[in-house]
Amino acid sequence: MSASQTSPFVTLPKDRDPVLRVMPMPADANVHGDVFGGWIMAQVDIAGSIPAARRAAGRVATIAVNSFVFKQPVFVGDLLSVYADVVKTGTTSITVSVEVYAQRQRLDAEVVKVTEATLVYVATDDARRSRPLPAL
Ligand SMILES: CC(C)(COP(=O)(O)OP(=O)(O)OC[C@H]1O[C@@H](n2cnc3c(N)ncnc32)[C@H](O)[C@@H]1OP(=O)(O)O)[C@@H](O)C(=O)NCCC(=O)NCCS
């Protein structure tokens, strides 16, 4: 971060609960010792599927990852809080916005938003075919 940039520190959202809280271990690190982006992508996909499956009232499959930004690095021992909200639905599809915050070394004091992503899930049946979303 250059001196002209503002502080990355934020607070955890107070008005909603994370769908997932998880801590990366040394086995999740890349060759440089920081957390591997693919591990974070897996956590985001799992988190996004939770509200999607709730809205679909059953099985869903990820059909697209339409945006994914790693805003800050994640370190081994960070406590990640993953927030996921349905932002759009179609006939069979559910678009979910996912935000990941890290509490550095498990301390509440330093919180940074590390990832933002938008994923699309499709409600599927037992034969893995798409099915219409149930009415609300
Ligand atoms: C999910 C699957 C069954 C859907 O097949 P399908 O019904 O023929 O797919 P369609 O092209 O008709 O698209 C289904 C929905 O997804 C939406 N969609 C498709 N591609 C999309 C994209 N790139 N971005 C956003 N939405 C997309 C369509 O608009 C449609 O939405 P709607 O019904 O709400 O209008 C099939 O694509 C599949 O099996 N994919 C693999 C899923 C998987 O295994 N994921 C895990 C990772 S490997």
PDBQT file of the ligand as one rigid body, heavy atoms in Angstrom, charges set to zero:
ROOT
HETATM    1  C1  LIG A 201     -25.809 -26.550 -14.423  1.00  0.00    +0.000 C 
HETATM    2  C2  LIG A 201     -26.203 -27.171 -15.763  1.00  0.00    +0.000 C 
HETATM    3  C3  LIG A 201     -27.015 -28.449 -15.524  1.00  0.00    +0.000 C 
HETATM    4  C4  LIG A 201     -27.096 -26.141 -16.473  1.00  0.00    +0.000 C 
HETATM    5  O1  LIG A 201     -27.399 -26.625 -17.739  1.00  0.00    +0.000 OA
HETATM    6  P1  LIG A 201     -28.481 -25.834 -18.659  1.00  0.00    +0.000 P 
HETATM    7  O2  LIG A 201     -29.789 -25.749 -17.953  1.00  0.00    +0.000 OA
HETATM    8  O3  LIG A 201     -28.468 -26.458 -20.010  1.00  0.00    +0.000 OA
HETATM    9  O4  LIG A 201     -27.811 -24.384 -18.725  1.00  0.00    +0.000 OA
HETATM   10  P2  LIG A 201     -28.362 -23.067 -19.376  1.00  0.00    +0.000 P 
HETATM   11  O5  LIG A 201     -27.380 -22.600 -20.387  1.00  0.00    +0.000 OA
HETATM   12  O6  LIG A 201     -29.787 -23.245 -19.809  1.00  0.00    +0.000 OA
HETATM   13  O7  LIG A 201     -28.305 -22.037 -18.147  1.00  0.00    +0.000 OA
HETATM   14  C5  LIG A 201     -29.018 -22.245 -16.943  1.00  0.00    +0.000 C 
HETATM   15  C6  LIG A 201     -29.097 -20.901 -16.222  1.00  0.00    +0.000 C 
HETATM   16  O8  LIG A 201     -27.777 -20.427 -15.960  1.00  0.00    +0.000 OA
HETATM   17  C7  LIG A 201     -27.590 -19.131 -16.537  1.00  0.00    +0.000 C 
HETATM   18  N1  LIG A 201     -26.238 -19.017 -17.037  1.00  0.00    +0.000 N 
HETATM   19  C8  LIG A 201     -25.617 -19.815 -17.938  1.00  0.00    +0.000 A 
HETATM   20  N2  LIG A 201     -24.358 -19.390 -18.152  1.00  0.00    +0.000 NA
HETATM   21  C9  LIG A 201     -24.182 -18.302 -17.384  1.00  0.00    +0.000 A 
HETATM   22  C10 LIG A 201     -23.098 -17.395 -17.184  1.00  0.00    +0.000 A 
HETATM   23  N3  LIG A 201     -21.942 -17.564 -17.821  1.00  0.00    +0.000 N 
HETATM   24  N4  LIG A 201     -23.284 -16.385 -16.300  1.00  0.00    +0.000 NA
HETATM   25  C11 LIG A 201     -24.444 -16.224 -15.667  1.00  0.00    +0.000 A 
HETATM   26  N5  LIG A 201     -25.521 -17.045 -15.800  1.00  0.00    +0.000 NA
HETATM   27  C12 LIG A 201     -25.380 -18.057 -16.670  1.00  0.00    +0.000 A 
HETATM   28  C13 LIG A 201     -28.606 -19.063 -17.670  1.00  0.00    +0.000 C 
HETATM   29  O9  LIG A 201     -28.914 -17.712 -17.976  1.00  0.00    +0.000 OA
HETATM   30  C14 LIG A 201     -29.773 -19.792 -17.031  1.00  0.00    +0.000 C 
HETATM   31  O10 LIG A 201     -30.433 -18.970 -16.086  1.00  0.00    +0.000 OA
HETATM   32  P3  LIG A 201     -32.048 -18.826 -15.962  1.00  0.00    +0.000 P 
HETATM   33  O11 LIG A 201     -32.650 -20.202 -16.041  1.00  0.00    +0.000 OA
HETATM   34  O12 LIG A 201     -32.261 -18.233 -14.599  1.00  0.00    +0.000 OA
HETATM   35  O13 LIG A 201     -32.473 -17.955 -17.089  1.00  0.00    +0.000 OA
HETATM   36  C15 LIG A 201     -24.947 -27.496 -16.638  1.00  0.00    +0.000 C 
HETATM   37  O14 LIG A 201     -24.412 -26.287 -17.153  1.00  0.00    +0.000 OA
HETATM   38  C16 LIG A 201     -23.878 -28.219 -15.853  1.00  0.00    +0.000 C 
HETATM   39  O15 LIG A 201     -24.033 -29.373 -15.486  1.00  0.00    +0.000 OA
HETATM   40  N6  LIG A 201     -22.762 -27.533 -15.594  1.00  0.00    +0.000 N 
HETATM   41  C17 LIG A 201     -21.696 -28.063 -14.745  1.00  0.00    +0.000 C 
HETATM   42  C18 LIG A 201     -21.947 -27.675 -13.281  1.00  0.00    +0.000 C 
HETATM   43  C19 LIG A 201     -20.843 -28.191 -12.381  1.00  0.00    +0.000 C 
HETATM   44  O16 LIG A 201     -20.502 -29.357 -12.406  1.00  0.00    +0.000 OA
HETATM   45  N7  LIG A 201     -20.304 -27.282 -11.588  1.00  0.00    +0.000 N 
HETATM   46  C20 LIG A 201     -19.234 -27.603 -10.675  1.00  0.00    +0.000 C 
HETATM   47  C21 LIG A 201     -17.894 -27.188 -11.201  1.00  0.00    +0.000 C 
HETATM   48  S1  LIG A 201     -17.245 -28.352 -12.348  1.00  0.00    +0.000 SA
ENDROOT
TORSDOF 0
